[in-house]
Amino acid sequence: MNGKMEDNMIEVTGAYKRYDVHTEVLCDLNMSVQRGSIYAFLGPSGCGKTTLLKCIVGRMRLDCGEIVLGVQHRSQIGYMPQETALLPEITIKETLSYFGWMYGMKGIELARRKQELYDFLDIPPENKRIKKLSGGQQRRVSLCVALLNNPDLMILDEPTVGLDPLLSYSIWQCLFKMLERSNKTILLTTHYIEEAKQANRVGIMRGGCLLAQGEPAAIVKEYNCITLDQVFIKLSTQQETASHSITNNEAGKNYPMLEKKSKLPLLEEKCFSLRNFISLLLKNIYFLKYSPLGWFLILFVPISVSVLFEFSLGQEQFNLKLGIVNEELGHISCSNYSSTCQLASCKYISLLQEHNLDLVLYQDTRKAYSDAKRNLIWGYMHLSHNFTESIHKRMLKKGLVDNGTLLNSEISIWMDMSNQVTAIYLRKNIYVSFNNFLKWLSLRCRWPIEYFGVPIHFNPPIYGSETFKYNEFSIAGMLLMLEFFLPMTYASALLDDKVEGILERSFIAGHTTVELVAAQIFVTVTLFIISTTLLTTIFYGIFNHAFEGSIMLAMVLLILVGITGTFYGISVALIFDNHVSATTFVLGTFLPLAVVSGMIWPTEAMHSSLRSVSWLLPLTHATEAYRSISVRAWTISHPTVYVGFLSGLLWASVLCLITIILVKTKPGMAVK
């Protein structure tokens, strides 16, 4: 270290920075901060103060110029951002434990340091949650975090912005005490001119340029002014006058262009540190501890959705009203004829009632038709006055009867087909009941029913069961949809960190993106395993859905889908900067995935153009593979199964790659 840096903690030389060709944030800025002093950057919002600080702490690179620091590691810097950058849900104690682990402080050492800071900064009781603190108390906790590792260099971005004068005075008194006790170097930014003059040195910034720097009194004297306000106005006016004489083209030509941006002033941190990883896990656990939404997603959503699915989809329909016009009865009741061959229609009606149908008797078809039109019944059937005689004659003569006998032996049915699910259910029960009715006629009445039988015989099914329930088909889609979207919602914690400023503060303190993503994946997969256990227990353990194949193979597929959903959720959290946009995007992708991936309707029944799209979606092949494992007991050697696994691996890899690209390029994640 040269002699100059022995006196100075920070040296900035020829600093240039711009976000695009039209936005020049720093322009040929030169500054120095002496050790053991308070240096205040004075300037309006947007003048480049925060950008310069981020370049100093290594979160941005200069386009040109050099920054030399008297420290080499992030652990030697205490940083307090303009926002409080604290997780509002957790307590003061847990906040300091999180950052303490990051700095390698724990146990007695951490407890002793916390007590020192509590007394020094007048911190509220440590078991109080951050969101329960006043704005001033949150500021003091934020400063406490910045001081926790006893840094040599303190960097404070607008530490008193928005605070009342009394609290601002209190914070400045804390800064003076630090200077007296431990000779710290403090660099802060402010746009309050009156408080800036309390610093040992002040730098006046405007439009990315450092207009003047030095001791406040010396600057006032140098520019023949009475106050710093007058100095600032005078320098701003001079800069404004000079800028009018320089065109944008000339300014652009004078901007230095380098092939590579300047190197970072701090040493690069290790890609992965177990200590940092554990601290991130602690933070996520603390966040989950106080998060009703988190527990809601982990426990209540899987349980409630699976139970609602089970009791609402594919269940037997009860009390469906079906009208009966039985002219055979006249004014007598079927109660005495339901087991006799004299009025066979009564037996058929009793068989219908076994399927939970609410039969409504009518004397004529006109009234039944009127009630069906008013939706009082789902339909009605008509049996002629000599139905039993006609059907018996038709059986005995093997169909060689007159047209009147043929018509009278038929059952005429009128149905409301506006609700296809209900209508198909009714038709199925009408057919099944009639088939059982023929068997009863054969066994009880000894009638020759062969003429009425359809010459098709269904043998036991190859896969599945003869009794079809729609939820047996859709259970795979429902399970995989939950497995995909639940891990995605856990990534909301990452979005919270971005919104609250925790993410940026953690990076400045020494965390890396690899540690961040690894901790997020670890927590998400853990929560995912809990949700998966709940879902599979409910579906297959409590409701006894059939599962014929390898449980291990199915679980691997579910985990693969969950990992895909995890990367998808992390990508969404990285892309968007607020919950509204992220939620809108998630809801916008949920419906297409649910409808087009073959989860609620077979892909074979879709339009050909839509079917070609469905094969490209992340859950289509996985859903079909899961059905094949659970119902058909197919193994990984079958094309349908291994294509499902390959599709899952491909999508997980693609989304992982997108996550890596976003981590390296997204503002707020990568060093720019």
matplotlib code that plots the C-alpha trace (Angstrom):
import matplotlib.pyplot as plt

x = [0.0, 1.5, 1.9, -1.1, -3.4, -2.0, -3.7, -6.9, -9.4, -10.9, -9.4, -11.5, -9.8, -11.3, -14.6, -17.0, -20.3, -23.4, -26.4, -26.9, -25.5, -28.0, -27.7, -24.3, -24.3, -20.6, -18.4, -14.6, -15.1, -12.1, -12.4, -10.6, -11.8, -9.3, -9.1, -10.9, -13.1, -16.7, -17.1, -20.5, -21.6, -24.0, -26.3, -29.8, -31.5, -30.4, -27.0, -25.1, -24.4, -25.9, -24.3, -20.8, -21.4, -22.4, -19.2, -17.2, -18.7, -18.3, -21.9, -21.2, -18.2, -16.9, -16.8, -13.5, -11.4, -10.1, -11.3, -8.7, -9.8, -8.0, -9.8, -9.8, -12.8, -16.5, -16.4, -14.4, -17.2, -20.5, -23.2, -26.5, -28.7, -31.2, -34.0, -34.0, -33.5, -34.8, -37.2, -40.3, -41.7, -38.8, -37.4, -34.4, -32.7, -33.2, -32.1, -28.8, -28.4, -28.8, -26.1, -24.0, -23.7, -22.7, -19.8, -18.9, -20.2, -22.2, -22.6, -21.0, -19.2, -22.4, -24.3, -21.6, -21.5, -25.3, -25.4, -22.8, -24.8, -28.2, -26.8, -25.0, -27.9, -30.8, -32.3, -35.8, -36.3, -34.7, -37.8, -39.8, -40.6, -39.2, -42.6, -43.7, -41.0, -41.3, -39.5, -36.8, -36.3, -36.0, -33.3, -31.4, -31.7, -30.5, -27.5, -27.0, -26.7, -24.1, -22.0, -22.4, -19.1, -17.2, -16.1, -13.2, -15.2, -18.8, -20.8, -24.3, -26.7, -29.0, -29.1, -31.4, -33.7, -37.4, -36.5, -37.5, -34.7, -34.5, -33.9, -31.4, -29.5, -29.5, -27.9, -25.3, -24.4, -23.9, -21.6, -19.5, -19.3, -18.0, -15.4, -14.2, -14.2, -12.8, -11.5, -13.9, -14.0, -17.6, -18.8, -22.4, -24.6, -27.3, -29.3, -29.7, -27.2, -27.4, -26.4, -23.6, -21.7, -21.3, -18.9, -15.1, -15.1, -17.9, -18.2, -20.7, -22.2, -24.5, -25.2, -22.5, -19.7, -17.9, -18.1, -16.0, -14.7, -13.0, -13.8, -17.2, -15.7, -12.9, -15.3, -17.5, -14.5, -13.0, -16.1, -16.7, -20.1, -21.7, -23.3, -23.0, -26.4, -24.9, -21.9, -24.1, -26.3, -23.2, -21.5, -24.8, -25.2, -21.7, -22.1, -25.4, -23.8, -20.9, -23.2, -25.1, -21.9, -21.3, -23.6, -24.6, -22.5, -19.4, -20.1, -20.5, -17.2, -15.4, -16.7, -13.8, -14.5, -12.6, -12.7, -13.1, -14.7, -12.6, -11.8, -13.7, -12.1, -12.7, -11.4, -13.8, -15.6, -15.6, -18.3, -19.8, -19.4, -21.1, -21.3, -23.2, -25.3, -26.4, -27.1, -29.5, -31.2, -31.6, -33.2, -35.6, -36.5, -37.2, -39.3, -41.3, -41.7, -43.8, -45.4, -49.0, -48.9, -46.0, -47.7, -50.9, -49.1, -47.2, -50.0, -53.5, -53.3, -52.3, -54.8, -57.7, -57.2, -56.8, -59.9, -62.0, -60.8, -61.8, -65.3, -66.2, -64.9, -66.0, -68.4, -71.7, -74.5, -77.4, -81.1, -81.2, -84.8, -86.0, -89.6, -91.5, -94.7, -95.8, -99.1, -99.1, -99.8, -102.8, -103.7, -102.2, -98.8, -95.7, -95.1, -96.8, -95.5, -91.7, -90.8, -93.3, -93.4, -97.0, -95.9, -92.2, -92.0, -92.2, -89.0, -87.2, -88.3, -87.0, -83.6, -83.4, -83.9, -80.9, -78.8, -79.8, -82.2, -85.2, -88.0, -91.0, -94.2, -96.4, -99.8, -99.1, -96.1, -97.4, -96.9, -93.5, -92.3, -93.4, -91.4, -88.4, -88.6, -88.6, -85.6, -87.6, -86.5, -83.5, -85.7, -88.4, -89.1, -92.4, -93.5, -96.6, -99.8, -99.0, -95.2, -94.8, -97.1, -95.3, -91.8, -92.8, -94.3, -91.3, -89.0, -91.1, -91.5, -87.9, -88.9, -91.3, -94.2, -96.2, -95.0, -97.5, -95.9, -92.4, -93.3, -95.0, -92.0, -89.7, -88.9, -89.0, -86.7, -86.4, -83.3, -82.0, -78.6, -77.4, -75.3, -73.4, -71.8, -75.2, -76.9, -74.2, -74.4, -78.2, -77.9, -75.3, -77.6, -80.6, -78.6, -77.1, -80.5, -82.0, -79.2, -79.8, -83.6, -83.0, -81.0, -83.7, -86.3, -84.2, -83.6, -86.9, -89.4, -87.6, -88.1, -85.8, -83.8, -81.3, -83.1, -82.6, -79.0, -76.3, -73.8, -70.8, -69.2, -66.7, -64.1, -62.2, -60.2, -56.5, -55.7, -57.9, -61.3, -64.7, -66.3, -64.9, -64.7, -63.5, -61.3, -59.3, -58.3, -57.6, -55.8, -52.5, -53.0, -54.1, -51.2, -48.6, -50.1, -49.8, -46.3, -45.3, -46.9, -46.5, -42.6, -43.0, -45.0, -42.3, -40.0, -42.1, -39.6, -36.9, -39.2, -39.7, -36.0, -35.7, -38.5, -37.3, -33.7, -32.4, -31.0, -28.8, -27.6, -26.7, -24.7, -22.8, -22.2, -20.6, -23.3, -23.0, -25.7, -24.7, -25.3, -28.6, -30.0, -28.6, -30.4, -33.6, -33.6, -32.8, -35.6, -38.0, -37.2, -37.6, -41.1, -41.9, -41.2, -43.5, -46.3, -45.7, -46.0, -49.3, -50.7, -49.8, -51.0, -54.3, -54.9, -53.6, -53.6, -56.9, -59.0, -57.5, -57.0, -55.5, -51.7, -50.4, -46.8, -43.5, -43.9, -40.2, -40.4, -43.5, -41.8, -38.7, -41.0, -42.8, -39.5, -38.4, -41.6, -41.1, -37.5, -38.8, -41.4, -38.7, -36.5, -39.6, -40.5, -37.0, -37.0, -40.3, -39.0, -35.9, -37.7, -40.3, -39.8, -43.2, -45.8, -48.6, -46.7, -45.3, -48.8, -50.4, -47.8, -48.2, -52.0, -51.6, -49.5, -51.5, -54.6, -52.9, -50.8, -53.9, -56.0, -53.5, -51.3, -53.8, -54.5, -58.3, -59.0, -57.1, -54.7, -56.1, -59.4, -57.9, -57.6, -54.6, -52.9, -53.4, -52.2, -48.9, -48.4, -49.3, -46.3, -44.0, -45.3, -43.5, -46.2, -47.8, -45.4, -44.9, -48.6, -49.0, -45.9, -47.3, -50.7, -48.8, -46.8, -49.8, -52.5, -50.7, -47.6, -45.3, -41.6, -38.9, -38.3, -41.6, -41.4, -44.3, -42.5, -39.0, -40.2, -41.9, -38.6, -36.6, -39.1, -38.9, -35.1, -35.1, -37.4, -35.6, -32.3, -33.8, -35.3, -32.1, -30.2, -32.7, -32.1, -28.3, -28.7, -31.0, -28.6, -25.8, -27.6, -30.6, -30.0, -29.8, -28.3, -25.2, -22.4, -22.9]
y = [0.0, 3.3, 6.3, 8.1, 5.2, 5.0, 8.3, 7.7, 4.9, 5.5, 6.9, 7.4, 8.5, 9.5, 7.7, 7.4, 5.4, 5.5, 3.1, 4.0, 6.5, 9.1, 8.6, 9.6, 9.0, 9.7, 12.0, 12.2, 12.1, 12.2, 12.0, 10.8, 9.9, 10.1, 7.4, 8.1, 10.8, 11.4, 12.2, 13.4, 13.4, 16.3, 16.5, 16.2, 12.8, 11.3, 13.0, 9.7, 9.3, 5.9, 4.7, 5.7, 3.9, 0.7, 1.0, 1.4, -1.7, -3.7, -4.1, -2.0, -1.6, 1.8, 2.2, 4.0, 5.0, 3.4, 2.9, 1.9, 0.9, 0.6, -2.7, -5.8, -7.9, -7.2, -8.3, -5.2, -2.9, -2.1, -1.0, 0.7, 1.2, 4.0, 1.6, -0.1, -3.4, -5.6, -8.5, -7.0, -10.4, -11.5, -10.2, -8.1, -11.0, -13.2, -10.4, -10.1, -13.9, -14.1, -11.4, -12.7, -16.2, -14.5, -12.8, -15.9, -14.6, -16.9, -17.9, -15.8, -13.6, -12.6, -12.2, -9.9, -7.8, -7.5, -6.3, -3.6, -2.4, -2.5, -0.2, 2.0, 2.5, 2.2, -0.7, -1.9, -5.4, -7.9, -10.2, -7.4, -8.0, -5.5, -4.5, -3.6, -0.9, 2.7, 4.1, 5.6, 2.3, 0.4, 2.9, 2.2, -1.6, -1.1, 0.8, -1.9, -4.5, -2.4, -2.2, -5.8, -7.0, -4.1, -2.8, -0.5, 1.3, 2.4, 3.3, 4.8, 5.8, 8.6, 7.4, 10.2, 10.5, 10.9, 11.1, 13.9, 16.3, 14.7, 11.3, 12.6, 14.3, 11.0, 9.1, 11.8, 11.5, 7.8, 8.5, 10.9, 8.3, 5.7, 8.1, 8.8, 5.2, 3.2, 5.7, 4.4, 5.8, 6.8, 7.7, 8.8, 10.5, 13.1, 15.8, 17.8, 20.6, 21.6, 18.1, 17.7, 20.5, 18.4, 16.0, 16.4, 16.6, 17.2, 16.5, 18.5, 16.4, 17.4, 15.6, 13.0, 15.5, 16.3, 20.1, 20.6, 18.7, 19.6, 20.8, 22.5, 25.8, 25.8, 25.3, 28.1, 30.4, 29.4, 30.3, 33.5, 32.4, 32.4, 28.9, 25.6, 26.3, 29.3, 27.3, 24.6, 27.1, 28.9, 25.8, 24.4, 27.7, 27.6, 23.9, 24.7, 27.6, 25.4, 22.5, 24.7, 25.4, 21.7, 19.8, 16.2, 15.0, 16.7, 15.2, 11.7, 12.1, 13.0, 10.0, 7.4, 4.0, 1.0, -2.5, -3.8, -2.1, -1.3, -4.0, -4.2, -2.6, -5.6, -9.2, -11.6, -13.8, -17.6, -19.0, -21.0, -20.8, -23.2, -20.4, -18.1, -21.0, -21.7, -18.0, -18.0, -21.1, -19.4, -16.4, -18.6, -20.6, -17.3, -16.0, -19.2, -19.2, -16.0, -16.4, -17.5, -17.6, -20.0, -22.5, -22.0, -23.0, -25.9, -27.5, -26.1, -25.8, -29.5, -30.8, -28.6, -28.9, -32.6, -33.0, -30.7, -32.5, -35.8, -34.8, -32.5, -34.3, -37.6, -38.4, -40.1, -37.7, -37.8, -37.0, -36.3, -35.9, -38.1, -38.1, -41.4, -41.7, -45.4, -45.9, -49.5, -48.5, -46.2, -45.2, -48.2, -48.2, -50.2, -51.1, -54.5, -55.3, -54.5, -58.1, -59.7, -60.5, -59.2, -55.5, -55.8, -52.0, -51.8, -53.8, -51.6, -48.5, -50.1, -50.8, -47.2, -46.1, -48.1, -45.6, -42.7, -41.3, -39.3, -40.6, -38.3, -40.0, -38.3, -39.3, -37.9, -36.8, -33.2, -32.4, -34.1, -32.2, -28.9, -29.6, -30.6, -27.3, -25.5, -27.6, -29.2, -32.6, -33.6, -35.6, -38.2, -41.7, -43.0, -46.7, -47.6, -49.1, -52.7, -52.5, -55.8, -57.7, -56.3, -56.9, -60.5, -61.1, -59.6, -62.0, -65.1, -64.4, -63.2, -59.8, -61.2, -59.0, -56.1, -52.5, -51.7, -54.4, -53.1, -49.6, -50.6, -52.6, -49.7, -47.1, -43.6, -41.1, -37.3, -35.7, -32.3, -32.4, -28.9, -30.4, -33.2, -34.6, -35.0, -36.3, -38.9, -40.0, -40.5, -42.3, -44.6, -45.5, -46.0, -48.4, -50.2, -50.5, -51.9, -54.5, -55.6, -55.6, -58.1, -60.3, -60.3, -61.2, -64.1, -65.4, -64.7, -64.8, -67.3, -65.0, -65.6, -62.3, -63.3, -61.2, -58.1, -58.7, -56.7, -59.1, -57.5, -58.8, -56.7, -58.8, -57.6, -54.5, -54.7, -51.6, -49.8, -50.8, -51.3, -48.6, -45.4, -42.2, -39.0, -38.2, -41.4, -39.9, -36.4, -37.3, -37.4, -34.0, -32.5, -34.0, -32.9, -29.4, -29.0, -30.4, -27.9, -24.7, -25.1, -25.0, -22.0, -20.1, -20.8, -18.5, -15.6, -15.4, -14.5, -11.8, -10.4, -10.2, -8.2, -5.9, -5.2, -4.7, -7.7, -9.3, -6.3, -5.9, -9.6, -9.4, -6.4, -8.3, -11.2, -13.6, -14.9, -15.8, -19.5, -19.6, -17.7, -20.1, -23.2, -22.1, -21.4, -24.8, -26.6, -24.9, -25.3, -29.0, -29.6, -28.0, -29.7, -33.1, -32.3, -31.3, -34.3, -36.6, -35.0, -35.2, -38.8, -39.8, -38.2, -39.5, -43.0, -43.7, -42.1, -42.1, -45.4, -44.5, -47.4, -47.4, -50.3, -49.4, -48.5, -46.0, -45.1, -44.4, -42.2, -40.3, -39.6, -38.2, -36.0, -34.7, -33.9, -32.0, -30.2, -29.2, -27.9, -25.8, -24.6, -23.2, -21.7, -20.0, -18.6, -17.3, -15.5, -14.0, -12.8, -11.4, -9.3, -6.7, -6.7, -9.3, -8.0, -8.6, -11.9, -13.1, -12.0, -13.9, -17.0, -17.0, -16.3, -19.5, -21.6, -21.9, -22.8, -25.5, -26.9, -27.0, -27.9, -30.4, -33.2, -32.8, -32.3, -33.6, -36.1, -34.6, -37.0, -35.2, -31.8, -30.0, -31.2, -27.8, -27.5, -31.0, -30.3, -27.4, -29.4, -31.8, -28.9, -28.0, -29.1, -31.2, -33.0, -35.9, -36.0, -36.4, -39.2, -40.9, -40.7, -42.2, -45.0, -45.7, -45.5, -47.2, -49.4, -50.3, -49.5, -49.2, -46.8, -49.0, -48.1, -45.1, -43.2, -43.3, -42.5, -39.8, -38.2, -38.3, -36.9, -34.1, -33.3, -33.3, -31.1, -28.6, -28.6, -28.0, -25.2, -23.4, -23.9, -22.3, -19.4, -19.0, -18.8, -16.3, -14.1, -14.3, -13.1, -10.4, -9.2, -5.8, -6.3, -9.8, -9.4, -6.8, -4.3]
z = [0.0, -1.1, 1.3, -0.2, 0.6, 4.1, 4.7, 2.6, 3.0, -0.5, -3.7, -6.8, -9.9, -13.3, -12.6, -15.5, -15.5, -17.7, -18.1, -21.8, -24.3, -23.1, -19.3, -18.0, -14.2, -13.3, -15.2, -14.6, -10.8, -8.5, -4.7, -1.6, 1.8, 4.7, 7.3, 10.6, 9.1, 8.1, 4.4, 3.3, -0.3, -0.8, -3.8, -5.1, -5.7, -9.0, -9.1, -8.9, -5.2, -4.9, -8.1, -6.8, -3.6, -5.4, -7.5, -4.3, -2.6, -5.9, -7.0, -10.1, -12.4, -13.6, -17.4, -16.9, -13.9, -10.8, -7.2, -4.6, -1.1, 2.2, 2.8, 0.6, 1.8, 2.0, 5.7, 6.4, 5.1, 6.8, 4.4, 5.2, 2.1, 1.6, 2.3, 5.7, 3.7, 6.6, 6.5, 8.2, 9.3, 11.5, 14.8, 15.6, 17.1, 14.1, 11.7, 13.5, 13.7, 10.0, 9.3, 12.2, 10.6, 7.4, 9.1, 11.0, 14.3, 16.6, 20.2, 22.9, 20.4, 18.6, 21.9, 23.3, 20.1, 19.9, 23.5, 22.8, 19.8, 21.7, 24.3, 21.9, 19.5, 22.0, 20.1, 21.2, 22.7, 20.4, 20.3, 18.6, 14.9, 12.5, 11.1, 14.6, 14.9, 14.1, 11.1, 13.3, 15.2, 11.9, 10.8, 14.0, 13.5, 9.9, 11.2, 13.9, 11.1, 9.3, 12.5, 13.5, 12.0, 13.5, 10.0, 9.2, 6.6, 7.0, 3.9, 4.6, 1.8, 2.9, 6.5, 7.7, 4.7, 5.7, 9.5, 11.9, 13.0, 16.4, 15.1, 12.5, 15.3, 17.2, 14.2, 13.7, 17.4, 17.0, 14.0, 16.1, 18.9, 16.5, 15.3, 18.8, 20.1, 17.2, 14.6, 11.9, 8.4, 7.4, 3.9, 3.7, 1.2, 1.9, 0.2, 3.4, 3.2, 6.9, 8.2, 5.6, 7.2, 10.4, 8.5, 8.5, 4.7, 2.2, -1.5, -3.5, -6.4, -9.2, -12.6, -11.9, -11.3, -8.1, -8.1, -4.9, -1.9, 1.3, 4.8, 4.9, 6.3, 3.8, 0.9, 2.1, 2.4, -1.0, -2.9, -0.9, 0.5, 3.9, 3.9, 2.1, 0.5, -1.3, -2.4, -3.8, -5.7, -7.0, -8.3, -9.8, -11.7, -13.0, -14.1, -15.8, -17.7, -18.8, -19.9, -22.3, -24.3, -24.8, -27.2, -26.6, -29.6, -28.1, -24.7, -26.3, -28.2, -25.0, -23.1, -22.7, -24.3, -22.9, -24.2, -20.7, -17.7, -14.7, -12.2, -9.0, -5.9, -3.7, -4.0, -5.5, -2.9, -3.1, -5.3, -2.5, 1.3, 3.7, 6.3, 3.9, 2.7, 6.3, 7.0, 4.0, 5.2, 8.6, 6.9, 4.9, 8.0, 10.0, 7.1, 7.0, 10.8, 10.7, 7.3, 7.3, 3.5, 3.6, 5.9, 4.0, 0.8, 2.5, 4.4, 3.7, -0.1, -0.7, 1.8, 0.9, -2.9, -2.8, -0.5, -2.6, -5.8, -4.3, -3.1, -6.0, -9.2, -10.5, -7.6, -8.0, -8.7, -6.3, -6.5, -10.2, -11.1, -13.9, -15.0, -15.6, -17.7, -17.2, -18.9, -17.7, -14.1, -14.6, -11.1, -9.3, -7.5, -8.3, -4.7, -5.1, -8.5, -8.4, -8.1, -10.3, -14.0, -14.5, -14.7, -15.7, -16.0, -12.2, -11.9, -14.3, -12.3, -9.1, -10.7, -11.8, -8.2, -7.1, -9.0, -6.7, -9.2, -7.9, -10.1, -10.6, -11.8, -14.4, -15.8, -19.3, -21.4, -21.8, -18.1, -18.1, -21.2, -19.6, -16.4, -18.4, -20.3, -16.9, -15.8, -12.9, -14.2, -16.4, -18.8, -18.9, -20.2, -21.6, -21.3, -23.3, -21.7, -22.7, -22.4, -20.5, -22.9, -26.0, -24.8, -23.8, -27.3, -29.0, -27.1, -27.8, -31.5, -31.9, -33.2, -35.9, -34.7, -36.0, -35.8, -33.0, -30.8, -31.7, -30.7, -27.5, -26.4, -26.7, -24.0, -25.4, -23.6, -23.9, -22.3, -21.4, -23.1, -22.1, -19.3, -21.0, -17.9, -16.1, -19.3, -20.0, -16.4, -16.7, -20.0, -18.6, -15.6, -17.9, -20.1, -17.1, -15.4, -18.6, -19.0, -15.4, -16.1, -19.0, -16.8, -14.2, -16.8, -17.8, -14.3, -12.6, -15.5, -17.7, -20.7, -23.8, -23.8, -26.5, -29.1, -27.0, -26.2, -28.1, -29.8, -28.0, -24.9, -22.9, -21.1, -18.0, -18.9, -19.7, -17.6, -15.2, -13.9, -15.5, -13.3, -14.7, -12.6, -14.1, -11.1, -11.8, -15.1, -13.8, -10.6, -12.4, -13.9, -10.6, -8.7, -11.3, -11.5, -7.7, -7.8, -10.5, -9.2, -5.4, -5.6, -7.8, -5.2, -2.6, -4.7, -3.5, -0.6, -3.2, -4.6, -1.1, -0.7, -3.9, -3.0, 0.5, -0.5, 1.5, -1.7, -2.6, 1.0, 1.3, -1.9, -0.6, 2.7, 0.8, -0.5, -4.0, -6.5, -6.3, -2.6, -3.0, -5.6, -3.8, -0.5, -2.4, -4.1, -0.8, 1.1, -1.9, -2.4, 1.4, 1.4, -1.8, -0.2, 2.6, 0.2, -2.0, 1.1, 2.1, -1.4, -2.1, 1.4, 0.9, -2.7, -2.3, 1.4, 2.5, -0.6, -1.9, -5.5, -7.5, -7.9, -9.9, -10.7, -9.1, -6.3, -6.4, -10.2, -9.7, -6.8, -8.9, -11.7, -9.2, -7.8, -11.3, -12.0, -8.7, -9.6, -12.9, -11.0, -8.7, -11.5, -13.1, -9.9, -9.4, -13.0, -12.4, -9.2, -11.0, -14.0, -12.1, -9.5, -7.8, -6.6, -8.8, -12.1, -11.0, -9.9, -13.1, -15.1, -13.1, -13.4, -17.1, -17.5, -15.2, -17.4, -20.6, -18.9, -17.1, -20.3, -23.0, -21.1, -21.1, -17.4, -17.5, -21.0, -23.2, -25.7, -28.3, -28.1, -28.9, -32.2, -34.2, -34.2, -30.4, -29.9, -31.6, -29.2, -26.1, -26.8, -26.2, -22.8, -19.6, -18.1, -21.0, -21.3, -17.6, -17.0, -19.5, -18.0, -14.5, -15.7, -17.3, -14.1, -11.7, -13.8, -16.3, -14.2, -17.1, -16.3, -17.5, -20.5, -22.1, -24.5, -22.9, -19.5, -20.5, -22.9, -19.8, -17.9, -20.8, -21.3, -17.5, -17.7, -20.7, -19.2, -15.9, -17.8, -19.9, -16.9, -15.0, -17.9, -17.9, -14.2, -14.7, -17.5, -15.4, -12.4, -14.6, -16.5, -14.4, -12.8, -9.0, -9.4, -11.5, -11.1, -13.8]

ax = plt.figure().add_subplot(projection="3d")
ax.plot(x, y, z, "-o")
ax.set_aspect("equal")
plt.show()
